[in-house]
Amino acid sequence: MADKHRINFEPVDIEMEVGEDEYILDAAFRQGIHLMHGCREGRCSACKSFVLDGDIQMENYSTFACNEAETDEGMVLLCRSTAYSDCTIELLNFDEDELLGGVPIQDVRTRVAAIEPVTRDIVSLRLEPVEPAAYEFKPGQYSDLTIPGTEEHRSFSMATTQSTPGHVEFLIKKYPGGKFAGLLDDGISVGDEIALTGPYGSFTLKDGHVLPMVFIGGGAGMAPLLSLLRHMNETGNTRQVHFYYGARTPQDLFYLDEILELGKTLTDFTFVACLSESMDPPPVGAITVEEGNVTDVVSRREPDLARTEAYLCGPPPMVDAALELLESKNTPHDQIFYDKFTSPAFE
């Protein structure tokens, strides 16, 4: 059995146990401690923390997420760090309300209920939890789905909410060579079982926050944003939402009728389709359409981004461009929310 050690987190004064056979972030999940995280693969910096005392080693991480100078100073990525002694760690990025109030990680056996294309390259995958019979998560979070026949997994955001705990929808973009997405055409069928683990991520609405919200999405990044909208509709949330969705052509837009219907319950809701390649034929209905990349449209239409909360989800290049835009507009980091997990197209 692996040796166990104690981790003390500052400045929140939380202690937990960790084994030498697990990463610190995984040990936190196991004990119901919801540390800030993103990719869980050592590629982003959401879980970056500072080692005040103790023996910690990191492996298999990107130097873009934690460079050599930072590691020399004592910075680590908790998703790729193992403790070999009792340690004291300073959390640099945390949400006090979430730390001990997160949803516990669950292993769920699910059955495929439906597989339906919604565009030429995005599929709606609906799963029914079998054991346990319901899956608990917060709107905006994501799950790991195991690739059938392997021990590998891929991460996908839920598009549904807790109003349907026995029915979970994922929106999945089909990438050439994608090991999971490639099975959606020929390999996964209704009735098949898929193992799910989650929920993960901090892409959630924060209780008590009142700032206007700007949603910036693209591709399958529609899923968590739609989950948030559905949740706001169900709970009577009246915060202002301006939703910008980037696509190439009108044929790449979907769920427009539902989005507009959900927006009717909000005090101030705008949906803008941002088309980068073609405006022809134009979308039918009361849809605002602008030409250009989604971040360019946001820059034109949102003069006061520093006084908003921004929620970003989409292809990594889009997220990076949105982060650069928000940085240039002096949007505080604690008003920006995103889960940047990679897809096979960007590995």
C-alpha positions as CSV (number, residue, x, y, z in Angstrom):
1,M,0.0,0.0,0.0
2,A,1.3,3.5,-0.9
3,D,2.5,5.8,1.8
4,K,0.1,8.5,2.9
5,H,0.8,12.1,3.7
6,R,-1.1,15.2,5.0
7,I,-1.6,18.2,2.8
8,N,-2.5,21.6,4.4
9,F,-3.9,24.2,2.1
10,E,-3.4,27.9,2.8
11,P,-4.9,30.4,3.2
12,V,-8.1,28.4,3.6
13,D,-6.9,26.1,6.4
14,I,-8.1,22.8,4.9
15,E,-6.3,19.6,5.5
16,M,-6.6,16.3,3.5
17,E,-4.8,13.0,3.0
18,V,-2.9,12.0,-0.2
19,G,-1.2,8.8,-1.2
20,E,2.0,8.6,-3.1
21,D,0.1,6.7,-5.9
22,E,-2.2,9.6,-6.7
23,Y,-2.1,13.2,-7.9
24,I,-3.0,15.8,-5.3
25,L,-5.9,17.1,-7.3
26,D,-7.4,13.6,-7.6
27,A,-7.0,13.1,-3.9
28,A,-8.9,16.3,-3.3
29,F,-11.7,15.2,-5.6
30,R,-11.9,11.9,-3.7
31,Q,-12.4,13.7,-0.4
32,G,-15.0,16.2,-1.6
33,I,-12.6,19.2,-1.8
34,H,-13.3,21.2,-5.0
35,L,-10.0,22.8,-6.0
36,M,-9.9,25.0,-9.0
37,H,-9.0,23.0,-12.1
38,G,-9.3,23.0,-15.9
39,C,-7.8,20.5,-18.2
40,R,-6.5,18.1,-15.5
41,E,-3.7,17.2,-17.9
42,G,-1.0,19.7,-17.0
43,R,-1.7,21.9,-20.0
44,C,-3.6,24.8,-18.4
45,S,-2.7,26.7,-15.3
46,A,-6.0,26.7,-13.4
47,C,-4.6,24.5,-10.6
48,K,-1.3,26.2,-10.3
49,S,-0.3,26.6,-6.6
50,F,2.8,27.4,-4.5
51,V,4.6,24.9,-2.3
52,L,5.4,26.5,1.1
53,D,6.8,23.3,2.6
54,G,7.3,19.6,1.7
55,D,8.5,17.3,-1.0
56,I,6.4,17.4,-4.2
57,Q,7.3,16.2,-7.6
58,M,5.6,17.0,-11.0
59,E,5.5,14.9,-14.1
60,N,4.0,15.0,-17.6
61,Y,3.1,18.7,-17.8
62,S,3.4,21.5,-20.3
63,T,6.0,24.2,-19.6
64,F,3.5,26.7,-21.1
65,A,1.3,26.0,-18.1
66,C,4.2,26.1,-15.6
67,N,7.6,27.3,-16.9
68,E,11.0,26.5,-15.5
69,A,11.3,29.8,-13.6
70,E,8.0,29.2,-11.9
71,T,8.9,25.6,-10.9
72,D,12.2,26.9,-9.5
73,E,10.2,29.3,-7.3
74,G,8.1,26.5,-6.0
75,M,5.1,26.6,-8.3
76,V,3.3,23.3,-9.1
77,L,0.3,22.1,-11.1
78,L,-1.8,20.0,-8.6
79,C,-3.2,17.9,-11.4
80,R,0.3,16.5,-12.1
81,S,1.9,16.7,-8.6
82,T,2.6,13.9,-6.2
83,A,3.5,14.4,-2.5
84,Y,6.3,12.4,-0.9
85,S,6.0,14.1,2.6
86,D,3.5,16.1,4.6
87,C,3.1,19.4,2.7
88,T,1.8,22.9,3.0
89,I,0.5,24.4,-0.2
90,E,-0.7,27.9,-0.9
91,L,-3.7,28.0,-3.3
92,L,-3.3,30.9,-5.7
93,N,-6.8,30.5,-7.3
94,F,-9.7,29.3,-5.3
95,D,-13.4,29.9,-4.7
96,E,-14.3,29.7,-1.0
97,D,-17.9,28.9,-1.7
98,E,-16.9,26.0,-4.0
99,L,-14.1,24.5,-1.9
100,L,-16.3,22.3,0.3
101,G,-19.5,22.7,-1.7
102,G,-18.6,21.0,-4.9
103,V,-20.5,18.0,-6.2
104,P,-18.6,14.7,-5.4
105,I,-17.0,12.9,-8.3
106,Q,-19.1,9.9,-9.4
107,D,-18.5,6.8,-11.5
108,V,-21.7,6.2,-13.5
109,R,-22.6,3.4,-15.8
110,T,-24.8,4.9,-18.6
111,R,-26.7,3.6,-21.6
112,V,-26.9,5.4,-24.9
113,A,-30.4,6.8,-25.4
114,A,-30.0,8.7,-28.6
115,I,-27.3,9.8,-31.2
116,E,-28.5,12.7,-33.4
117,P,-26.5,15.0,-35.7
118,V,-27.3,18.7,-35.2
119,T,-24.9,20.0,-37.8
120,R,-22.6,18.5,-40.3
121,D,-19.9,17.9,-37.7
122,I,-21.6,18.2,-34.2
123,V,-23.6,15.3,-32.7
124,S,-26.0,15.3,-29.7
125,L,-25.3,12.2,-27.6
126,R,-27.9,11.5,-24.9
127,L,-27.1,9.1,-22.1
128,E,-29.3,7.6,-19.4
129,P,-27.6,6.8,-16.1
130,V,-28.1,3.1,-15.1
131,E,-26.0,2.7,-12.0
132,P,-26.6,4.9,-10.1
133,A,-29.9,5.9,-11.7
134,A,-29.1,9.7,-11.6
135,Y,-26.1,11.8,-12.2
136,E,-25.5,14.9,-10.1
137,F,-23.6,17.9,-11.4
138,K,-23.7,21.7,-11.7
139,P,-24.7,23.4,-14.9
140,G,-21.6,24.2,-16.9
141,Q,-19.5,21.3,-15.7
142,Y,-18.0,18.5,-17.8
143,S,-17.5,14.7,-17.6
144,D,-15.0,12.1,-18.7
145,L,-16.5,9.5,-21.1
146,T,-14.6,6.3,-21.5
147,I,-13.9,5.3,-25.1
148,P,-15.6,1.9,-25.4
149,G,-13.2,-1.0,-25.5
150,T,-10.3,1.0,-24.0
151,E,-9.1,2.6,-20.8
152,E,-8.8,6.0,-22.5
153,H,-11.3,8.8,-22.0
154,R,-12.4,12.1,-23.5
155,S,-13.9,15.1,-21.7
156,F,-17.2,16.6,-22.8
157,S,-19.4,19.3,-21.3
158,M,-23.0,18.6,-20.3
159,A,-25.7,20.6,-22.1
160,T,-28.5,19.6,-19.7
161,T,-29.2,20.5,-16.1
162,Q,-30.3,18.8,-12.9
163,S,-33.9,19.1,-13.9
164,T,-33.3,15.9,-15.9
165,P,-30.9,13.8,-13.7
166,G,-31.8,10.7,-15.5
167,H,-31.1,12.2,-18.9
168,V,-27.7,13.8,-19.8
169,E,-26.9,15.4,-23.2
170,F,-23.5,16.0,-24.6
171,L,-22.7,18.0,-27.8
172,I,-19.7,16.4,-29.5
173,K,-17.7,17.8,-32.4
174,K,-16.4,15.1,-34.8
175,Y,-12.7,15.6,-35.5
176,P,-10.8,13.6,-38.2
177,G,-9.2,10.8,-36.3
178,G,-11.0,11.5,-33.1
179,K,-11.1,8.2,-31.1
180,F,-14.4,8.9,-29.4
181,A,-16.2,11.1,-31.9
182,G,-15.2,8.7,-34.7
183,L,-17.4,6.0,-33.1
184,L,-20.5,8.2,-33.3
185,D,-20.9,7.4,-37.0
186,D,-20.2,3.7,-36.8
187,G,-19.2,2.1,-33.5
188,I,-21.6,3.4,-30.8
189,S,-25.3,2.5,-31.0
190,V,-28.4,3.2,-28.9
191,G,-28.4,0.7,-26.0
192,D,-24.6,0.5,-25.7
193,E,-23.1,1.2,-22.3
194,I,-20.6,4.0,-21.7
195,A,-18.7,4.6,-18.4
196,L,-18.9,8.2,-17.2
197,T,-16.8,9.9,-14.5
198,G,-17.5,13.4,-13.1
199,P,-18.4,16.2,-12.7
200,Y,-15.4,18.3,-13.3
201,G,-14.8,22.0,-13.9
202,S,-15.6,25.4,-12.4
203,F,-17.6,26.8,-15.4
204,T,-20.6,27.4,-13.1
205,L,-22.8,30.3,-12.1
206,K,-21.6,31.9,-8.9
207,D,-24.2,32.5,-6.2
208,G,-24.7,36.2,-5.4
209,H,-23.0,37.6,-8.4
210,V,-24.8,40.3,-10.3
211,L,-22.5,41.6,-13.1
212,P,-23.8,41.3,-16.7
213,M,-22.6,38.1,-18.4
214,V,-21.0,37.7,-21.8
215,F,-21.0,34.2,-23.2
216,I,-18.4,33.5,-26.0
217,G,-18.7,30.1,-27.6
218,G,-18.0,28.1,-30.7
219,G,-18.4,24.6,-32.0
220,A,-19.3,22.1,-29.2
221,G,-18.6,24.9,-26.7
222,M,-22.4,25.5,-27.1
223,A,-23.0,22.7,-24.6
224,P,-22.0,24.3,-21.2
225,L,-23.4,27.7,-22.3
226,L,-26.7,26.1,-23.2
227,S,-26.7,24.3,-19.8
228,L,-26.2,27.7,-18.1
229,L,-29.1,29.2,-20.1
230,R,-31.4,26.3,-19.3
231,H,-30.5,26.6,-15.6
232,M,-31.2,30.3,-15.6
233,N,-34.5,29.7,-17.2
234,E,-35.5,27.1,-14.7
235,T,-34.4,29.2,-11.7
236,G,-35.8,32.5,-12.8
237,N,-32.4,34.1,-12.9
238,T,-32.7,37.6,-14.4
239,R,-29.0,38.6,-14.9
240,Q,-28.1,40.2,-18.2
241,V,-26.7,37.8,-20.8
242,H,-25.1,38.6,-24.2
243,F,-24.4,35.4,-26.0
244,Y,-21.9,35.4,-28.9
245,Y,-21.6,32.1,-30.8
246,G,-18.9,31.7,-33.5
247,A,-19.5,29.5,-36.6
248,R,-18.3,29.3,-40.1
249,T,-21.6,29.4,-42.0
250,P,-25.4,29.4,-41.3
251,Q,-25.4,25.6,-41.7
252,D,-23.2,25.4,-38.6
253,L,-25.8,27.0,-36.3
254,F,-28.2,24.9,-34.2
255,Y,-30.7,25.0,-31.3
256,L,-31.5,28.6,-32.3
257,D,-35.2,28.3,-31.5
258,E,-34.6,27.0,-28.0
259,I,-32.0,29.7,-27.3
260,L,-34.3,32.5,-28.3
261,E,-37.2,30.9,-26.3
262,L,-34.9,30.6,-23.2
263,G,-33.8,34.2,-23.7
264,K,-37.4,35.5,-23.4
265,T,-37.3,34.7,-19.6
266,L,-34.3,36.9,-19.0
267,T,-34.3,40.6,-18.3
268,D,-31.8,41.5,-21.0
269,F,-30.8,38.8,-23.4
270,T,-29.1,39.1,-26.8
271,F,-27.9,36.2,-29.0
272,V,-25.5,37.1,-31.9
273,A,-24.4,34.5,-34.5
274,C,-20.9,35.4,-35.6
275,L,-20.2,33.9,-39.1
276,S,-16.5,33.8,-40.2
277,E,-16.9,32.4,-43.7
278,S,-20.3,32.8,-45.3
279,M,-23.6,34.7,-44.6
280,D,-25.5,32.9,-47.3
281,P,-28.2,31.8,-46.9
282,P,-28.9,34.1,-43.9
283,P,-30.5,32.4,-40.8
284,V,-34.2,32.6,-40.7
285,G,-36.0,34.3,-37.8
286,A,-35.1,36.9,-35.2
287,I,-31.4,36.1,-35.1
288,T,-28.8,38.8,-35.0
289,V,-26.0,37.9,-37.4
290,E,-22.7,39.6,-37.8
291,E,-19.8,38.8,-40.1
292,G,-16.4,38.0,-38.6
293,N,-14.6,36.0,-36.0
294,V,-16.5,35.8,-32.7
295,T,-13.9,37.8,-30.7
296,D,-13.9,40.6,-33.3
297,V,-17.7,40.9,-33.0
298,V,-17.5,40.9,-29.2
299,S,-14.9,43.6,-29.3
300,R,-17.1,45.8,-31.5
301,R,-20.3,45.3,-29.5
302,E,-19.1,45.1,-25.9
303,P,-17.3,48.4,-25.0
304,D,-17.2,47.7,-21.3
305,L,-15.9,44.1,-20.9
306,A,-14.1,45.0,-17.7
307,R,-17.5,45.3,-16.0
308,T,-18.8,41.9,-17.1
309,E,-18.3,38.2,-16.2
310,A,-17.1,36.3,-19.3
311,Y,-17.8,32.6,-19.9
312,L,-15.7,31.1,-22.7
313,C,-16.0,27.6,-24.3
314,G,-14.9,26.4,-27.7
315,P,-11.9,25.4,-29.7
316,P,-8.6,26.2,-27.9
317,P,-7.6,28.9,-30.5
318,M,-11.0,30.7,-29.9
319,V,-10.5,30.5,-26.1
320,D,-7.0,31.9,-26.4
321,A,-8.2,34.8,-28.6
322,A,-11.0,35.6,-26.2
323,L,-8.6,35.6,-23.3
324,E,-6.3,38.0,-25.2
325,L,-9.3,40.3,-25.9
326,L,-10.4,40.3,-22.2
327,E,-6.8,41.0,-21.1
328,S,-6.7,44.0,-23.5
329,K,-9.9,45.3,-22.0
330,N,-8.7,44.9,-18.4
331,T,-11.3,42.3,-17.4
332,P,-10.3,41.1,-13.9
333,H,-9.1,37.4,-13.9
334,D,-11.7,36.5,-11.3
335,Q,-14.5,37.6,-13.7
336,I,-13.4,35.1,-16.4
337,F,-14.5,31.5,-16.4
338,Y,-13.5,28.7,-18.8
339,D,-12.6,25.0,-18.9
340,K,-9.8,24.6,-21.4
341,F,-9.6,20.9,-22.1
342,T,-8.0,19.8,-25.3
343,S,-9.5,17.9,-28.2
344,P,-7.7,15.5,-30.5
345,A,-7.5,18.1,-33.2
346,F,-5.3,20.3,-30.9
347,E,-3.2,17.6,-29.1
